[in-house]
Amino acid sequence: MTDMEKKVMIRLCAKIVAETDLYETDKEVQNLIDWVCLLSPSKLKVSDE
């Protein structure tokens, strides 16, 4: 995963949390956002592209 892809995913998560109530009402959305935003950087492999 490239750095740009990581940034896009985090920005999308932030937008979902800020502009909708999905984080509070949908456990699957909450788990996905937590995984994306809280996953340690060492587990996200950055490709050499």
C-alpha distance matrix in Angstrom:
0.0 3.8 6.7 8.2 6.2 6.9 10.3 11.1 10.6 12.8 15.2 15.7 16.5 18.9 20.5 21.1 22.7 24.7 26.0 26.5 28.0 25.5 24.2 27.8 28.9 26.1 25.1 22.2 20.8 21.5 19.8 16.5 16.7 17.6 14.8 12.2 14.3 15.7 13.2 13.4 10.8 11.6 10.4 6.7 5.6 4.6 5.4 8.9 9.0
3.8 0.0 3.8 5.3 5.2 6.4 8.8 10.0 10.8 12.6 14.4 15.6 16.9 18.7 20.2 21.5 23.0 24.6 25.9 27.0 28.8 26.7 25.4 29.1 30.4 28.0 27.3 24.6 22.7 23.3 22.0 18.8 18.2 19.3 16.9 13.8 15.2 17.0 15.0 14.8 11.6 12.9 12.7 9.0 7.8 4.9 5.6 7.7 7.2
6.7 3.8 0.0 3.8 5.5 5.1 6.3 8.7 10.0 10.7 12.3 14.3 15.5 16.6 18.4 20.1 21.3 22.5 24.2 25.7 27.6 25.8 24.3 27.9 29.7 27.6 26.9 24.7 22.4 22.6 21.7 18.6 17.4 18.3 16.5 13.1 13.6 15.5 14.1 13.7 10.4 12.5 13.0 9.5 9.4 6.6 8.6 10.1 9.9
8.2 5.3 3.8 0.0 3.8 5.4 5.1 6.2 8.6 10.0 10.5 12.3 14.3 15.3 16.4 18.4 20.1 20.9 22.2 23.8 26.1 24.5 23.5 27.2 28.7 26.8 26.7 24.3 21.7 22.4 22.0 18.6 17.2 18.9 17.5 13.8 14.4 17.0 16.1 16.4 13.5 15.9 16.0 12.3 12.4 9.7 10.8 12.1 10.8
6.2 5.2 5.5 3.8 0.0 3.8 5.4 5.1 6.2 8.7 9.9 10.6 12.4 14.3 15.4 16.6 18.5 20.0 21.0 22.1 24.2 22.1 21.2 25.0 26.2 23.9 23.7 21.1 18.7 19.7 19.1 15.5 14.7 16.6 14.8 11.3 12.7 15.4 14.3 15.3 12.9 15.2 14.3 10.6 11.1 9.4 10.4 12.8 11.5
6.9 6.4 5.1 5.4 3.8 0.0 3.8 5.5 5.2 6.2 8.6 10.0 10.7 12.4 14.3 15.5 16.7 18.4 20.0 21.0 22.8 20.8 19.3 23.0 24.6 22.5 21.9 19.7 17.3 17.6 16.9 13.7 12.4 13.7 12.1 8.5 9.3 11.9 10.9 11.8 9.7 12.5 11.9 8.4 10.0 9.0 11.3 13.9 13.6
10.3 8.8 6.3 5.1 5.4 3.8 0.0 3.8 5.5 5.2 6.1 8.6 9.9 10.5 12.2 14.3 15.4 16.3 18.1 19.7 21.8 20.5 19.1 22.7 24.6 23.0 22.9 21.0 18.1 18.3 18.3 15.3 13.2 14.8 14.1 10.3 10.1 13.1 13.1 14.0 11.9 15.2 15.1 11.9 13.5 11.9 14.1 16.1 15.4
11.1 10.0 8.7 6.2 5.1 5.5 3.8 0.0 3.8 5.5 5.1 6.1 8.6 9.9 10.5 12.3 14.3 15.2 16.2 17.7 20.1 18.6 17.9 21.6 23.0 21.3 21.7 19.6 16.5 17.4 17.7 14.4 12.6 15.0 14.5 10.7 11.3 14.7 14.8 16.4 14.7 17.8 17.1 13.7 15.2 13.9 15.4 17.6 16.2
10.6 10.8 10.0 8.6 6.2 5.2 5.5 3.8 0.0 3.8 5.5 5.1 6.2 8.7 9.9 10.6 12.5 14.3 15.4 16.2 18.0 16.1 15.0 18.8 20.2 18.2 18.2 16.0 13.1 14.0 14.0 10.6 9.0 11.6 10.8 7.2 8.4 11.9 12.0 14.2 13.2 16.2 14.9 11.9 14.1 13.7 15.7 18.5 17.6
12.8 12.6 10.7 10.0 8.7 6.2 5.2 5.5 3.8 0.0 3.8 5.4 5.1 6.2 8.6 9.9 10.6 12.2 14.2 15.3 17.0 15.6 14.0 17.5 19.5 18.1 18.0 16.5 13.4 13.3 13.7 11.0 8.3 10.2 10.4 6.8 6.2 9.9 10.9 12.9 12.3 15.8 15.1 12.6 15.3 15.0 17.5 20.2 19.7
15.2 14.4 12.3 10.5 9.9 8.6 6.1 5.1 5.5 3.8 0.0 3.8 5.4 5.0 6.2 8.6 9.9 10.4 12.0 13.8 16.2 15.4 14.4 17.9 19.8 18.8 19.4 18.1 14.7 14.9 16.1 13.5 10.6 13.0 13.8 10.4 9.6 13.3 14.7 16.6 15.8 19.3 18.8 16.1 18.4 17.6 19.7 22.0 21.0
15.7 15.6 14.3 12.3 10.6 10.0 8.6 6.1 5.1 5.4 3.8 0.0 3.8 5.4 5.1 6.2 8.7 9.9 10.5 11.6 14.0 12.7 12.3 16.0 17.3 16.0 17.0 15.4 11.9 13.0 14.4 11.5 9.2 12.4 13.1 10.1 10.3 14.1 15.3 17.9 17.5 20.8 19.5 16.8 19.2 18.8 20.7 23.3 22.0
16.5 16.9 15.5 14.3 12.4 10.7 9.9 8.6 6.2 5.1 5.4 3.8 0.0 3.8 5.4 5.1 6.2 8.6 10.1 10.5 12.1 10.6 9.3 13.0 14.7 13.5 14.0 12.9 9.3 9.6 11.2 8.8 5.8 8.9 10.3 7.8 7.6 11.2 13.0 15.9 16.2 19.5 18.2 16.1 19.1 19.3 21.6 24.5 23.8
18.9 18.7 16.6 15.3 14.3 12.4 10.5 9.9 8.7 6.2 5.0 5.4 3.8 0.0 3.8 5.5 5.2 6.0 8.5 10.1 11.9 11.6 10.2 13.3 15.7 15.4 16.1 15.7 12.1 11.6 13.7 12.1 8.6 10.8 12.9 10.5 8.9 12.3 14.8 17.2 17.4 21.0 20.3 18.3 21.3 21.1 23.7 26.3 25.6
20.5 20.2 18.4 16.4 15.4 14.3 12.2 10.5 9.9 8.6 6.2 5.1 5.4 3.8 0.0 3.8 5.5 5.1 5.8 8.0 10.8 10.8 10.7 13.7 15.5 15.3 17.0 16.4 12.6 13.1 15.6 13.7 10.7 13.6 15.6 13.2 12.3 15.8 18.0 20.6 20.7 24.2 23.2 21.0 23.6 23.3 25.4 27.9 26.7
21.1 21.5 20.1 18.4 16.6 15.5 14.3 12.3 10.6 9.9 8.6 6.2 5.1 5.5 3.8 0.0 3.8 5.6 5.5 5.5 7.9 7.2 7.4 10.6 12.0 11.6 13.5 13.0 9.2 10.0 12.9 11.3 8.8 12.0 14.1 12.5 12.2 15.4 17.6 20.7 21.3 24.6 23.1 21.1 24.0 24.2 26.3 29.1 28.1
22.7 23.0 21.3 20.1 18.5 16.7 15.4 14.3 12.5 10.6 9.9 8.7 6.2 5.2 5.5 3.8 0.0 3.8 5.8 5.9 6.9 7.1 5.9 8.6 11.0 11.4 12.8 13.3 9.7 9.1 12.3 11.7 8.6 10.8 13.7 12.6 11.5 14.1 16.9 19.9 20.9 24.3 23.1 21.6 24.9 25.3 27.8 30.6 30.0
24.7 24.6 22.5 20.9 20.0 18.4 16.3 15.2 14.3 12.2 10.4 9.9 8.6 6.0 5.1 5.6 3.8 0.0 3.8 6.1 8.1 9.7 9.2 11.1 13.5 14.5 16.3 16.9 13.3 12.9 16.1 15.4 12.2 14.3 17.1 15.6 14.1 16.9 19.8 22.4 23.1 26.7 25.8 24.1 27.2 27.2 29.6 32.2 31.3
26.0 25.9 24.2 22.2 21.0 20.0 18.1 16.2 15.4 14.2 12.0 10.5 10.1 8.5 5.8 5.5 5.8 3.8 0.0 3.8 7.1 8.9 9.9 11.7 13.1 14.2 16.7 17.2 13.6 14.0 17.4 16.4 13.8 16.5 19.1 17.6 16.7 19.7 22.3 25.2 25.8 29.3 28.1 26.2 29.1 28.9 31.1 33.6 32.4
26.5 27.0 25.7 23.8 22.1 21.0 19.7 17.7 16.2 15.3 13.8 11.6 10.5 10.1 8.0 5.5 5.9 6.1 3.8 0.0 3.8 5.5 7.4 8.9 9.6 10.8 13.7 14.4 11.1 11.8 15.4 14.9 12.9 15.6 18.2 17.3 16.9 19.6 22.2 25.4 26.3 29.6 28.0 26.4 29.4 29.7 31.8 34.7 33.5
28.0 28.8 27.6 26.1 24.2 22.8 21.8 20.1 18.0 17.0 16.2 14.0 12.1 11.9 10.8 7.9 6.9 8.1 7.1 3.8 0.0 3.8 5.5 5.6 6.2 8.4 11.3 12.8 10.2 10.3 14.0 14.4 12.8 14.9 17.8 17.7 17.3 19.4 22.1 25.4 26.9 30.0 28.3 27.1 30.3 31.1 33.4 36.4 35.6
25.5 26.7 25.8 24.5 22.1 20.8 20.5 18.6 16.1 15.6 15.4 12.7 10.6 11.6 10.8 7.2 7.1 9.7 8.9 5.5 3.8 0.0 3.8 5.4 5.0 5.3 8.4 9.2 6.6 7.5 11.1 11.2 10.3 12.7 15.2 15.3 15.6 17.7 19.9 23.4 25.0 27.8 25.7 24.6 27.8 28.7 30.9 34.1 33.3
24.2 25.4 24.3 23.5 21.2 19.3 19.1 17.9 15.0 14.0 14.4 12.3 9.3 10.2 10.7 7.4 5.9 9.2 9.9 7.4 5.5 3.8 0.0 3.8 5.7 5.9 7.2 8.6 5.9 4.8 8.6 9.4 7.9 9.5 12.5 13.0 12.7 14.4 17.0 20.4 22.2 25.1 23.2 22.4 25.8 27.0 29.5 32.8 32.4
27.8 29.1 27.9 27.2 25.0 23.0 22.7 21.6 18.8 17.5 17.9 16.0 13.0 13.3 13.7 10.6 8.6 11.1 11.7 8.9 5.6 5.4 3.8 0.0 3.8 6.1 7.4 10.2 8.6 7.1 10.6 12.4 11.2 12.0 15.2 16.3 15.7 16.9 19.6 23.0 25.1 27.9 26.0 25.6 29.1 30.5 33.1 36.4 36.1
28.9 30.4 29.7 28.7 26.2 24.6 24.6 23.0 20.2 19.5 19.8 17.3 14.7 15.7 15.5 12.0 11.0 13.5 13.1 9.6 6.2 5.0 5.7 3.8 0.0 3.8 6.5 9.1 8.4 8.3 11.4 13.1 12.8 14.1 16.8 17.9 18.1 19.3 21.6 25.2 27.3 29.9 27.7 27.1 30.5 31.9 34.3 37.7 37.2
26.1 28.0 27.6 26.8 23.9 22.5 23.0 21.3 18.2 18.1 18.8 16.0 13.5 15.4 15.3 11.6 11.4 14.5 14.2 10.8 8.4 5.3 5.9 6.1 3.8 0.0 3.8 5.5 5.4 6.3 8.8 10.1 10.8 12.3 14.3 15.6 16.5 17.8 19.5 23.2 25.3 27.6 25.1 24.5 27.7 29.4 31.5 35.0 34.6
25.1 27.3 26.9 26.7 23.7 21.9 22.9 21.7 18.2 18.0 19.4 17.0 14.0 16.1 17.0 13.5 12.8 16.3 16.7 13.7 11.3 8.4 7.2 7.4 6.5 3.8 0.0 3.8 5.5 4.9 6.1 8.6 9.9 10.3 12.1 14.2 15.2 15.7 17.3 20.9 23.3 25.4 22.7 22.7 26.0 28.0 30.3 33.9 33.9
22.2 24.6 24.7 24.3 21.1 19.7 21.0 19.6 16.0 16.5 18.1 15.4 12.9 15.7 16.4 13.0 13.3 16.9 17.2 14.4 12.8 9.2 8.6 10.2 9.1 5.5 3.8 0.0 3.8 5.4 5.1 6.2 8.7 9.9 10.5 12.4 14.2 15.1 15.9 19.7 21.7 23.6 20.7 20.3 23.4 25.4 27.4 31.1 30.9
20.8 22.7 22.4 21.7 18.7 17.3 18.1 16.5 13.1 13.4 14.7 11.9 9.3 12.1 12.6 9.2 9.7 13.3 13.6 11.1 10.2 6.6 5.9 8.6 8.4 5.4 5.5 3.8 0.0 3.8 5.5 5.1 6.1 8.5 9.8 10.6 12.1 13.7 15.0 18.8 20.5 22.8 20.3 19.4 22.5 24.0 26.1 29.6 29.2
21.5 23.3 22.6 22.4 19.7 17.6 18.3 17.4 14.0 13.3 14.9 13.0 9.6 11.6 13.1 10.0 9.1 12.9 14.0 11.8 10.3 7.5 4.8 7.1 8.3 6.3 4.9 5.4 3.8 0.0 3.8 5.5 5.3 6.1 8.5 10.0 10.5 11.5 13.4 17.1 19.3 21.7 19.4 19.0 22.5 24.2 26.8 30.2 30.2
19.8 22.0 21.7 22.0 19.1 16.9 18.3 17.7 14.0 13.7 16.1 14.4 11.2 13.7 15.6 12.9 12.3 16.1 17.4 15.4 14.0 11.1 8.6 10.6 11.4 8.8 6.1 5.1 5.5 3.8 0.0 3.8 5.6 5.1 6.1 8.7 10.0 10.2 11.2 14.9 17.3 19.3 16.7 16.7 20.1 22.3 24.8 28.4 28.7
16.5 18.8 18.6 18.6 15.5 13.7 15.3 14.4 10.6 11.0 13.5 11.5 8.8 12.1 13.7 11.3 11.7 15.4 16.4 14.9 14.4 11.2 9.4 12.4 13.1 10.1 8.6 6.2 5.1 5.5 3.8 0.0 3.8 5.4 5.1 6.2 8.6 9.9 10.3 14.1 15.8 17.9 15.2 14.4 17.6 19.5 21.8 25.3 25.4
16.7 18.2 17.4 17.2 14.7 12.4 13.2 12.6 9.0 8.3 10.6 9.2 5.8 8.6 10.7 8.8 8.6 12.2 13.8 12.9 12.8 10.3 7.9 11.2 12.8 10.8 9.9 8.7 6.1 5.3 5.6 3.8 0.0 3.8 5.4 5.1 6.0 8.1 9.7 13.3 14.8 17.5 15.5 14.5 17.9 19.3 21.9 25.3 25.2
17.6 19.3 18.3 18.9 16.6 13.7 14.8 15.0 11.6 10.2 13.0 12.4 8.9 10.8 13.6 12.0 10.8 14.3 16.5 15.6 14.9 12.7 9.5 12.0 14.1 12.3 10.3 9.9 8.5 6.1 5.1 5.4 3.8 0.0 3.8 5.5 5.3 5.5 7.6 11.1 13.4 15.9 14.1 14.0 17.7 19.5 22.5 25.9 26.4
14.8 16.9 16.5 17.5 14.8 12.1 14.1 14.5 10.8 10.4 13.8 13.1 10.3 12.9 15.6 14.1 13.7 17.1 19.1 18.2 17.8 15.2 12.5 15.2 16.8 14.3 12.1 10.5 9.8 8.5 6.1 5.1 5.4 3.8 0.0 3.8 5.7 5.5 5.4 9.2 11.3 13.3 10.9 10.9 14.5 16.6 19.5 23.0 23.7
12.2 13.8 13.1 13.8 11.3 8.5 10.3 10.7 7.2 6.8 10.4 10.1 7.8 10.5 13.2 12.5 12.6 15.6 17.6 17.3 17.7 15.3 13.0 16.3 17.9 15.6 14.2 12.4 10.6 10.0 8.7 6.2 5.1 5.5 3.8 0.0 3.8 5.8 5.8 9.1 10.0 12.7 10.7 9.4 12.9 14.3 17.1 20.5 20.8
14.3 15.2 13.6 14.4 12.7 9.3 10.1 11.3 8.4 6.2 9.6 10.3 7.6 8.9 12.3 12.2 11.5 14.1 16.7 16.9 17.3 15.6 12.7 15.7 18.1 16.5 15.2 14.2 12.1 10.5 10.0 8.6 6.0 5.3 5.7 3.8 0.0 3.8 5.9 8.5 9.7 12.9 12.0 11.0 14.6 15.6 18.8 21.9 22.4
15.7 17.0 15.5 17.0 15.4 11.9 13.1 14.7 11.9 9.9 13.3 14.1 11.2 12.3 15.8 15.4 14.1 16.9 19.7 19.6 19.4 17.7 14.4 16.9 19.3 17.8 15.7 15.1 13.7 11.5 10.2 9.9 8.1 5.5 5.5 5.8 3.8 0.0 3.8 6.2 8.7 11.4 10.6 10.9 14.7 16.4 19.8 22.9 24.0
13.2 15.0 14.1 16.1 14.3 10.9 13.1 14.8 12.0 10.9 14.7 15.3 13.0 14.8 18.0 17.6 16.9 19.8 22.3 22.2 22.1 19.9 17.0 19.6 21.6 19.5 17.3 15.9 15.0 13.4 11.2 10.3 9.7 7.6 5.4 5.8 5.9 3.8 0.0 3.8 6.3 8.4 6.9 7.6 11.3 13.6 16.9 20.2 21.5
13.4 14.8 13.7 16.4 15.3 11.8 14.0 16.4 14.2 12.9 16.6 17.9 15.9 17.2 20.6 20.7 19.9 22.4 25.2 25.4 25.4 23.4 20.4 23.0 25.2 23.2 20.9 19.7 18.8 17.1 14.9 14.1 13.3 11.1 9.2 9.1 8.5 6.2 3.8 0.0 3.8 5.4 5.6 7.1 10.4 12.5 16.1 19.0 20.9
10.8 11.6 10.4 13.5 12.9 9.7 11.9 14.7 13.2 12.3 15.8 17.5 16.2 17.4 20.7 21.3 20.9 23.1 25.8 26.3 26.9 25.0 22.2 25.1 27.3 25.3 23.3 21.7 20.5 19.3 17.3 15.8 14.8 13.4 11.3 10.0 9.7 8.7 6.3 3.8 0.0 3.8 5.4 5.3 7.8 9.2 12.9 15.5 17.5
11.6 12.9 12.5 15.9 15.2 12.5 15.2 17.8 16.2 15.8 19.3 20.8 19.5 21.0 24.2 24.6 24.3 26.7 29.3 29.6 30.0 27.8 25.1 27.9 29.9 27.6 25.4 23.6 22.8 21.7 19.3 17.9 17.5 15.9 13.3 12.7 12.9 11.4 8.4 5.4 3.8 0.0 3.8 5.5 6.9 9.1 12.5 15.0 17.6
10.4 12.7 13.0 16.0 14.3 11.9 15.1 17.1 14.9 15.1 18.8 19.5 18.2 20.3 23.2 23.1 23.1 25.8 28.1 28.0 28.3 25.7 23.2 26.0 27.7 25.1 22.7 20.7 20.3 19.4 16.7 15.2 15.5 14.1 10.9 10.7 12.0 10.6 6.9 5.6 5.4 3.8 0.0 3.8 6.0 9.3 12.3 15.5 17.7
6.7 9.0 9.5 12.3 10.6 8.4 11.9 13.7 11.9 12.6 16.1 16.8 16.1 18.3 21.0 21.1 21.6 24.1 26.2 26.4 27.1 24.6 22.4 25.6 27.1 24.5 22.7 20.3 19.4 19.0 16.7 14.4 14.5 14.0 10.9 9.4 11.0 10.9 7.6 7.1 5.3 5.5 3.8 0.0 3.8 6.4 9.5 12.9 14.5
5.6 7.8 9.4 12.4 11.1 10.0 13.5 15.2 14.1 15.3 18.4 19.2 19.1 21.3 23.6 24.0 24.9 27.2 29.1 29.4 30.3 27.8 25.8 29.1 30.5 27.7 26.0 23.4 22.5 22.5 20.1 17.6 17.9 17.7 14.5 12.9 14.6 14.7 11.3 10.4 7.8 6.9 6.0 3.8 0.0 3.8 6.3 9.6 11.7
4.6 4.9 6.6 9.7 9.4 9.0 11.9 13.9 13.7 15.0 17.6 18.8 19.3 21.1 23.3 24.2 25.3 27.2 28.9 29.7 31.1 28.7 27.0 30.5 31.9 29.4 28.0 25.4 24.0 24.2 22.3 19.5 19.3 19.5 16.6 14.3 15.6 16.4 13.6 12.5 9.2 9.1 9.3 6.4 3.8 0.0 3.8 6.6 8.5
5.4 5.6 8.6 10.8 10.4 11.3 14.1 15.4 15.7 17.5 19.7 20.7 21.6 23.7 25.4 26.3 27.8 29.6 31.1 31.8 33.4 30.9 29.5 33.1 34.3 31.5 30.3 27.4 26.1 26.8 24.8 21.8 21.9 22.5 19.5 17.1 18.8 19.8 16.9 16.1 12.9 12.5 12.3 9.5 6.3 3.8 0.0 3.8 5.5
8.9 7.7 10.1 12.1 12.8 13.9 16.1 17.6 18.5 20.2 22.0 23.3 24.5 26.3 27.9 29.1 30.6 32.2 33.6 34.7 36.4 34.1 32.8 36.4 37.7 35.0 33.9 31.1 29.6 30.2 28.4 25.3 25.3 25.9 23.0 20.5 21.9 22.9 20.2 19.0 15.5 15.0 15.5 12.9 9.6 6.6 3.8 0.0 3.8
9.0 7.2 9.9 10.8 11.5 13.6 15.4 16.2 17.6 19.7 21.0 22.0 23.8 25.6 26.7 28.1 30.0 31.3 32.4 33.5 35.6 33.3 32.4 36.1 37.2 34.6 33.9 30.9 29.2 30.2 28.7 25.4 25.2 26.4 23.7 20.8 22.4 24.0 21.5 20.9 17.5 17.6 17.7 14.5 11.7 8.5 5.5 3.8 0.0
